[in-house]
Amino acid sequence: MAHISVKQILQKKITGEKIVMLTAYDYPLAALLDESGIDIILVGDSLANVVLGLEFTNQVGMTEMIHHAKAVGRAVRRAMLEGDMPYGSYKTAALAVKNAKRFVTEAVCGAVKIEWFPGCEKVASAIGKAKIPVMGHVGLTPQRASELGGLKLQGKEAQAAGAIIRQAKLLEKAGCFSIVLECIPAQVAAMITKNLRIPTIGIGAGANCDGQVLVTYDLLGLFTRFHPKFVKQYVNLSDEIKKAVGQFFSEVKTGKFPDAEHSFSMDPQELKKVKVGGHT
Ligand code: KIV
């Protein structure tokens, strides 16, 4: 089965069909997301927080990202698979192309994503020229959260909003096929969406984007260390897991598990011949 292409993603901007994107970091979850029919699966550097227990996304590098992207790549048959370029991996155009190629050749990714920094248009353009589709990311860019005053709403004042709009335009001009808008006022996201030819994908950016992305562990209630306002939790898997583990715990303690159904038995005639302490 062919993966969803850049052309198909661009087409959705024209038809108005919303783009659905989620993150994955491992084989089983990626398979479930792919089977659910979503458009884009991002191996996000949110891997750092939600899977590896680190505090900041800039604490993961190419080694961790490629390791997880490979696992996700083994499961994804239909969605576009995208690798999130980690902090430090796209400082220069040459480094960016080298690392973007690793996502494509080692982890079968069909695209990569970079977060905005001054001058990143050159990086985006170099990746594009290497024939690797690239998605931009503006607004709250977690890799540089410390420079942005923390993980908080960006573009609240007119000047800051204007800067984000310019960044999005620059990334479009540089050849990005789509842009993530993170944690900005809905009105600013709507303006960007209206003024770009490429699709916008919002996270904490209101309803008027061309698509939406969430961190899957947030949506599933598997990551509870912090809870941004823009996250909607659709199920509480943490509670479900604790319930199941609690049941296993008590069944092991009381001897209820394993029962005959979950055990193997030997033919009684054969069993008689078994010598305890005998030679093999
Ligand atoms: O790393 C990530 O999960 C992301 C998404 C929030 C877009 O960049």
Residues whose N, C-alpha, C, O or C-beta is under 5 A from the ligand:
A	BS01	KIV	T23 G44 D45 S46 D84 V180 V213 V215
